[in-house]
Amino acid sequence: MSHQLTELDSGLRVVTERMPGMRSVALGFWIGTGGVAETDDQAGLSHLIEHMLFRGTPRFGSQEIDEIFDAMGAEVNAGTGKETTSVYSRMLDVHLPRAFDVMADMVWRPSFNESDLDNERQIVLEEIAMYEDDPQDLVFDVLGEAVFADHPLGRAIIGRAEVVAGTPAAGLRAFHEARYVPGAVVVAAAGSVDHDALVQLVRDAGVERSGASVPPLVEPPEVTEPRVRFLTKDTEQYHVCLGSPGLARDDERRYALRVLDTLLGGTSSSRLFQEVREKRGLAYSVYSFQSLYHGIGQVGLYLGTRRDNVGRAIGVVADELNRIREDGVSADELDRARENVKGRLVLSLESTSSRMSRLGSSVLADLPVLGVDEVIERVDAVTHADVEALLADLYDPTRFSAAGIGVDEDTFRESLQPLGALVS
């Protein structure tokens, strides 16, 4: 299966992939704006706008939008990330024109009615409060602050309560007009879709807005010395994240990093899961992760454990990181990790939604849209040398920043001693 890509005169791009045998279509609007696009005084506007897209347009009321998608047996949803906002749905192919019409209006012509905004502010403020009460999620933003300092990548996507509460409709509208420009939007679809027909739907939507310029990309942060950040909360567990700057989204080493992340802490047979949980019972949840952004990325790991175990658990992590860096990885675990990555990739891409997401995110980031076989070739090409080079570059425990949430900061800082140079 191959994709088709059309760029309109305005810069808006339409990308599709037809999947024979399907009767459904996954449709998404990908917008190049997210938490990184915001100043401190705007922190949370991308997320608040995402909510307001569902509050109605001059043509469709909020309840009417719900009823239209319910009548199609479909749901429409959205998400805000560090660098993107997406609005997406999946429907029967016969409903694609109607779904596109409504979603296009939501994305490009939200009402920003003041009374609706007042209600949505309260919903988002409740979401922020709920988020701040969940240390297992919150600790990742504490790590972001430790790794990226005052750069926008270090801020929470969900935003700051005072910005959400205090920004008027005019401020939201201005942010929307500046960021939701055609050149920063990709319309993606996968499944039972006709490319030319979708391109015509976009042309007929009247959203070209010629002359609107795409805001420049935010420059990545400078790599600095590791930091320690701790948030005191009355929790049963200590929630711990360790991490450092990683690879940019266009770095060809990203395939090797995905394999390495899998064997280090991405599966139940991975090193960290086996050593921390299965062999010693020091944590219920322990895993590694990686994120790729423009010009930089992040690698890290998470574990949640009781106060009595936090020092031992971090010690095991430090020992395992040092051991894998010194001894390398075995042929068996490298083969197992490669096969896992390929298996998850192929299984996920049997979904129209996953294919649409891959199309939209890749084109928006100006990355090549590779076929499944091409990606498999790149994963198969990952060698011991590739993995060990990344271990040397990215997984030195003494270069890790640390984030913790728990009841006592001194206990947390003492537990970090096995990591070595991390003291700040």
C-alpha positions as CSV (number, residue, x, y, z in Angstrom):
1,M,0.0,0.0,0.0
2,S,1.3,3.5,-0.9
3,H,0.2,6.9,0.2
4,Q,-0.8,9.9,-1.9
5,L,0.2,13.4,-1.0
6,T,-1.1,16.7,-2.4
7,E,0.0,20.2,-1.3
8,L,-2.4,23.0,-2.0
9,D,-1.4,26.5,-3.0
10,S,-1.9,27.7,0.5
11,G,0.6,25.1,1.9
12,L,-2.1,22.9,3.4
13,R,-1.3,19.2,2.8
14,V,-3.7,16.3,2.2
15,V,-2.3,12.8,2.6
16,T,-4.2,9.5,2.2
17,E,-3.6,5.8,2.1
18,R,-6.2,3.5,0.6
19,M,-6.6,0.2,2.4
20,P,-8.4,-2.4,0.2
21,G,-11.2,-4.4,1.9
22,M,-12.0,-1.7,4.4
23,R,-15.4,0.0,4.7
24,S,-14.3,2.6,7.3
25,V,-12.1,5.7,7.1
26,A,-10.0,7.3,9.8
27,L,-9.8,11.0,9.2
28,G,-7.6,13.4,11.1
29,F,-6.6,17.1,11.1
30,W,-3.0,17.6,12.3
31,I,-2.1,21.1,13.4
32,G,1.5,22.2,14.0
33,T,0.9,23.8,17.4
34,G,1.2,22.5,20.9
35,G,2.8,23.3,24.3
36,V,6.1,24.3,22.7
37,A,4.4,27.1,20.6
38,E,3.4,28.9,23.8
39,T,5.1,31.6,25.9
40,D,4.7,31.5,29.6
41,D,1.8,33.8,29.4
42,Q,0.1,31.4,26.9
43,A,0.8,28.2,28.7
44,G,-2.3,26.0,28.2
45,L,-3.9,27.9,25.3
46,S,-3.3,25.1,22.8
47,H,-5.0,22.7,25.2
48,L,-7.9,25.1,25.9
49,I,-8.5,25.7,22.2
50,E,-8.6,21.9,21.6
51,H,-11.5,21.8,24.1
52,M,-13.2,24.8,22.6
53,L,-13.2,23.2,19.1
54,F,-16.0,21.0,20.5
55,R,-18.1,23.9,21.8
56,G,-19.6,24.7,18.4
57,T,-19.3,26.8,15.3
58,P,-21.6,29.3,13.6
59,R,-23.1,26.3,11.7
60,F,-23.1,23.6,14.3
61,G,-23.9,23.8,18.0
62,S,-22.0,21.7,20.5
63,Q,-24.8,19.2,21.1
64,E,-25.5,19.0,17.4
65,I,-21.9,17.9,16.8
66,D,-22.3,15.1,19.2
67,E,-25.6,14.1,17.6
68,I,-24.2,14.1,14.1
69,F,-21.3,11.8,15.0
70,D,-23.6,9.6,17.2
71,A,-25.9,9.2,14.2
72,M,-22.9,8.0,12.1
73,G,-21.9,5.5,14.7
74,A,-18.7,7.4,15.1
75,E,-16.8,9.5,17.7
76,V,-14.8,12.6,17.3
77,N,-11.9,13.2,19.6
78,A,-8.8,15.4,19.9
79,G,-5.4,15.6,21.6
80,T,-2.8,18.2,22.4
81,G,0.9,17.3,22.5
82,K,4.2,19.2,22.9
83,E,4.3,20.1,19.2
84,T,1.0,19.1,17.6
85,T,-2.8,19.3,18.1
86,S,-4.9,16.7,16.4
87,V,-8.7,16.2,15.8
88,Y,-9.7,12.8,14.5
89,S,-12.5,10.4,14.0
90,R,-13.3,7.1,12.3
91,M,-16.5,6.5,10.3
92,L,-18.1,4.4,7.5
93,D,-16.8,5.6,4.2
94,V,-20.3,6.8,3.1
95,H,-20.2,9.3,6.0
96,L,-16.8,10.8,5.1
97,P,-18.1,14.0,3.4
98,R,-20.4,14.8,6.3
99,A,-17.8,14.1,8.9
100,F,-15.2,16.2,7.1
101,D,-17.7,19.1,6.8
102,V,-18.3,19.2,10.5
103,M,-14.7,18.6,11.6
104,A,-13.4,21.2,9.2
105,D,-15.8,23.7,10.7
106,M,-14.7,22.8,14.2
107,V,-11.0,23.2,13.3
108,W,-11.2,26.4,11.3
109,R,-14.3,28.2,12.6
110,P,-14.8,27.6,16.3
111,S,-17.2,30.1,17.9
112,F,-15.2,31.0,21.0
113,N,-18.5,32.0,22.6
114,E,-17.8,33.7,26.0
115,S,-20.4,31.7,28.0
116,D,-19.2,28.5,26.5
117,L,-15.6,29.5,27.3
118,D,-16.5,30.1,30.9
119,N,-17.9,26.6,31.2
120,E,-15.0,25.0,29.4
121,R,-12.5,26.9,31.6
122,Q,-14.0,25.2,34.6
123,I,-13.8,21.8,32.9
124,V,-10.1,22.3,32.1
125,L,-9.4,23.7,35.6
126,E,-10.9,20.4,37.0
127,E,-8.7,18.5,34.5
128,I,-5.6,20.4,35.8
129,A,-6.6,19.6,39.4
130,M,-7.1,16.0,38.6
131,Y,-3.8,15.8,36.8
132,E,-1.9,17.4,39.7
133,D,-3.5,14.8,42.0
134,D,-2.0,12.0,39.9
135,P,1.7,11.8,40.7
136,Q,2.2,8.9,38.3
137,D,1.5,11.4,35.4
138,L,2.8,14.5,37.1
139,V,6.3,13.2,37.6
140,F,7.0,13.2,33.9
141,D,6.5,17.0,33.8
142,V,8.7,17.4,36.8
143,L,11.3,15.5,34.8
144,G,10.7,17.7,31.8
145,E,11.5,20.7,34.0
146,A,14.7,19.0,35.2
147,V,15.9,18.1,31.7
148,F,14.8,21.2,29.8
149,A,14.7,23.8,32.5
150,D,12.7,26.9,31.4
151,H,12.4,25.9,27.8
152,P,8.7,25.3,26.7
153,L,9.5,21.6,26.3
154,G,9.9,21.5,30.1
155,R,6.3,22.8,30.7
156,A,3.2,20.7,31.2
157,I,1.0,20.5,28.0
158,I,-2.1,20.9,30.1
159,G,-1.2,24.4,31.0
160,R,-1.2,26.7,33.9
161,A,-4.4,27.4,35.8
162,E,-4.0,31.1,35.9
163,V,-3.6,31.3,32.1
164,V,-6.7,29.1,31.5
165,A,-8.7,31.1,34.0
166,G,-7.6,34.5,32.8
167,T,-7.4,34.4,29.0
168,P,-10.4,36.0,27.3
169,A,-12.1,34.8,24.2
170,A,-10.3,37.5,22.1
171,G,-6.9,36.1,23.3
172,L,-7.9,32.5,22.3
173,R,-9.2,33.7,18.9
174,A,-5.9,35.5,18.2
175,F,-3.8,32.5,19.2
176,H,-6.0,30.3,17.0
177,E,-5.7,32.6,14.0
178,A,-2.0,32.8,14.3
179,R,-1.4,29.0,14.7
180,Y,-4.2,27.3,12.7
181,V,-3.0,28.5,9.3
182,P,-3.1,26.3,6.2
183,G,0.6,25.7,5.9
184,A,0.6,24.3,9.5
185,V,-2.3,21.9,8.8
186,V,-2.3,18.3,7.4
187,V,-5.5,16.5,6.6
188,A,-4.8,12.8,6.8
189,A,-7.1,9.8,6.0
190,A,-6.6,6.0,5.8
191,G,-9.0,3.2,4.8
192,S,-11.7,3.3,2.2
193,V,-10.8,6.8,0.9
194,D,-10.5,8.4,-2.5
195,H,-7.6,10.8,-2.4
196,D,-8.9,13.2,-5.1
197,A,-12.3,13.3,-3.6
198,L,-10.8,14.3,-0.2
199,V,-8.6,17.0,-1.8
200,Q,-11.8,18.4,-3.4
201,L,-13.5,18.5,0.0
202,V,-10.6,20.5,1.4
203,R,-10.7,22.9,-1.6
204,D,-14.5,23.4,-1.2
205,A,-14.2,24.0,2.6
206,G,-12.9,27.6,1.9
207,V,-10.1,27.6,4.3
208,E,-7.2,28.4,2.1
209,R,-6.5,31.9,3.8
210,S,-3.8,32.8,1.3
211,G,-1.0,34.9,2.8
212,A,-1.2,33.4,6.3
213,S,2.3,32.4,7.3
214,V,3.4,29.5,9.3
215,P,5.1,30.5,12.6
216,P,8.7,29.5,12.8
217,L,9.7,26.3,14.7
218,V,10.8,26.9,18.3
219,E,14.6,26.3,18.6
220,P,15.5,23.4,20.8
221,P,17.0,24.0,24.2
222,E,20.7,23.9,25.0
223,V,21.9,20.7,26.7
224,T,22.8,21.6,30.3
225,E,24.0,19.9,33.4
226,P,21.7,17.4,35.0
227,R,19.3,18.6,37.7
228,V,17.2,17.2,40.5
229,R,13.6,18.3,41.0
230,F,11.3,17.0,43.8
231,L,7.7,17.7,44.6
232,T,6.5,17.0,48.1
233,K,3.2,15.2,48.2
234,D,1.5,12.8,50.7
235,T,1.8,9.7,48.6
236,E,2.1,6.0,49.4
237,Q,4.8,5.6,46.8
238,Y,7.7,7.6,45.6
239,H,7.3,8.2,41.9
240,V,10.6,8.5,40.2
241,C,11.7,9.5,36.7
242,L,15.3,9.5,35.5
243,G,16.2,10.9,32.1
244,S,18.4,13.0,29.8
245,P,18.2,14.7,26.4
246,G,17.7,12.2,23.5
247,L,17.4,12.1,19.7
248,A,15.6,14.5,17.4
249,R,12.6,13.2,15.5
250,D,14.5,13.1,12.2
251,D,17.6,11.4,13.5
252,E,18.2,8.1,11.6
253,R,19.3,6.5,14.9
254,R,15.7,6.6,16.0
255,Y,15.2,3.0,14.8
256,A,18.1,1.8,17.0
257,L,16.7,3.8,19.9
258,R,13.3,2.1,19.6
259,V,15.0,-1.3,19.7
260,L,17.2,-0.2,22.7
261,D,14.2,1.2,24.6
262,T,12.3,-2.1,24.0
263,L,15.1,-4.3,25.4
264,L,15.9,-1.9,28.3
265,G,12.5,-1.4,29.7
266,G,9.8,-1.7,27.1
267,T,8.5,-5.2,27.6
268,S,7.9,-7.7,30.4
269,S,11.1,-9.5,29.4
270,S,13.2,-6.3,29.4
271,R,16.1,-5.8,31.7
272,L,14.6,-3.2,34.0
273,F,11.3,-5.1,34.3
274,Q,13.0,-8.3,35.1
275,E,15.6,-6.9,37.5
276,V,13.5,-4.4,39.4
277,R,10.1,-6.1,39.5
278,E,10.3,-9.8,38.7
279,K,13.5,-10.7,40.5
280,R,13.3,-8.3,43.5
281,G,9.7,-7.2,43.8
282,L,10.8,-3.6,44.2
283,A,8.1,-2.0,42.0
284,Y,4.8,-2.8,40.4
285,S,5.4,-0.4,37.5
286,V,8.8,0.1,35.9
287,Y,9.6,1.0,32.3
288,S,11.7,3.1,30.0
289,F,10.5,5.6,27.4
290,Q,11.7,7.9,24.6
291,S,10.3,11.0,23.0
292,L,11.4,12.7,19.8
293,Y,11.0,16.4,19.1
294,H,12.3,19.0,16.7
295,G,16.0,19.3,17.2
296,I,16.1,17.2,20.4
297,G,14.4,14.4,22.3
298,Q,14.3,12.7,25.6
299,V,15.1,9.3,27.0
300,G,14.2,8.1,30.4
301,L,12.7,5.6,32.8
302,Y,9.9,5.5,35.4
303,L,9.4,3.5,38.5
304,G,7.0,3.7,41.5
305,T,8.0,2.2,44.8
306,R,7.5,2.5,48.5
307,R,9.8,4.6,50.7
308,D,11.6,1.6,52.1
309,N,12.5,0.4,48.6
310,V,13.3,3.6,46.7
311,G,17.0,3.5,47.4
312,R,17.3,-0.2,46.5
313,A,15.3,0.2,43.3
314,I,17.3,3.1,42.0
315,G,20.5,1.2,42.9
316,V,19.3,-1.7,40.8
317,V,18.5,0.7,37.9
318,A,22.0,2.3,38.2
319,D,23.7,-1.1,38.3
320,E,21.7,-2.4,35.3
321,L,22.5,0.8,33.3
322,N,26.2,0.4,34.0
323,R,26.2,-3.3,33.3
324,I,24.5,-3.0,29.9
325,R,26.8,-0.1,29.0
326,E,29.9,-2.2,29.9
327,D,28.9,-5.6,28.7
328,G,26.6,-4.7,25.8
329,V,23.5,-6.7,24.8
330,S,23.3,-10.3,23.9
331,A,22.4,-11.6,20.4
332,D,19.3,-13.2,21.8
333,E,17.9,-10.0,23.4
334,L,18.7,-7.9,20.4
335,D,16.9,-10.3,18.1
336,R,13.9,-10.4,20.5
337,A,13.7,-6.6,20.7
338,R,13.9,-6.2,17.0
339,E,11.1,-8.8,16.5
340,N,9.0,-7.1,19.1
341,V,9.4,-3.7,17.5
342,K,8.4,-5.2,14.1
343,G,5.5,-7.1,15.5
344,R,4.0,-4.1,17.3
345,L,4.5,-2.0,14.2
346,V,2.8,-4.4,11.8
347,L,-0.1,-5.1,14.2
348,S,-0.7,-1.4,14.9
349,L,-0.8,-0.6,11.2
350,E,-3.6,-3.0,10.5
351,S,-5.7,-0.2,12.1
352,T,-7.0,2.6,9.9
353,S,-6.6,5.0,12.9
354,S,-2.9,4.1,13.4
355,R,-2.2,4.5,9.7
356,M,-3.9,7.8,9.6
357,S,-1.9,9.0,12.7
358,R,1.3,7.9,11.1
359,L,0.5,9.7,7.9
360,G,-0.5,13.0,9.6
361,S,2.3,13.1,12.1
362,S,5.0,12.2,9.6
363,V,3.9,14.8,7.0
364,L,3.4,17.5,9.6
365,A,6.9,16.9,10.8
366,D,8.3,16.8,7.2
367,L,9.4,13.2,7.7
368,P,9.3,10.7,4.9
369,V,6.2,8.4,5.1
370,L,7.9,5.0,4.9
371,G,6.1,1.8,3.9
372,V,5.9,-1.0,6.4
373,D,8.6,-3.0,4.6
374,E,10.9,0.0,4.6
375,V,10.5,0.4,8.3
376,I,11.1,-3.3,8.9
377,E,14.3,-3.1,6.9
378,R,15.5,-0.3,9.1
379,V,14.7,-2.2,12.2
380,D,16.4,-5.3,10.9
381,A,19.5,-3.2,10.1
382,V,20.0,-2.2,13.8
383,T,23.3,-3.8,15.0
384,H,25.0,-4.3,18.3
385,A,27.3,-1.4,17.5
386,D,24.3,0.9,16.9
387,V,22.7,0.0,20.2
388,E,26.0,0.2,22.2
389,A,26.8,3.6,20.7
390,L,23.4,5.0,21.9
391,L,24.0,3.5,25.3
392,A,27.3,5.3,25.5
393,D,25.8,8.6,24.2
394,L,22.5,8.7,26.1
395,Y,22.4,6.3,29.0
396,D,25.2,7.4,31.2
397,P,23.6,7.4,34.7
398,T,25.8,10.3,35.8
399,R,24.2,12.5,33.1
400,F,20.6,11.7,34.1
401,S,18.4,14.3,35.6
402,A,16.0,13.1,38.3
403,A,12.5,13.9,39.2
404,G,10.6,12.6,42.2
405,I,7.3,12.9,44.0
406,G,6.8,11.7,47.5
407,V,6.8,12.6,51.2
408,D,10.4,13.4,51.9
409,E,13.0,15.1,49.6
410,D,16.0,14.0,51.7
411,T,15.0,10.3,51.3
412,F,14.8,10.8,47.5
413,R,18.1,12.6,47.2
414,E,19.9,10.0,49.3
415,S,18.5,7.3,47.0
416,L,20.1,8.9,44.0
417,Q,23.7,8.3,45.2
418,P,24.2,5.2,43.1
419,L,23.8,7.3,40.0
420,G,27.1,9.0,40.7
421,A,27.7,12.6,39.7
422,L,24.0,13.7,40.0
423,V,24.0,16.0,43.0
424,S,22.5,19.4,42.0
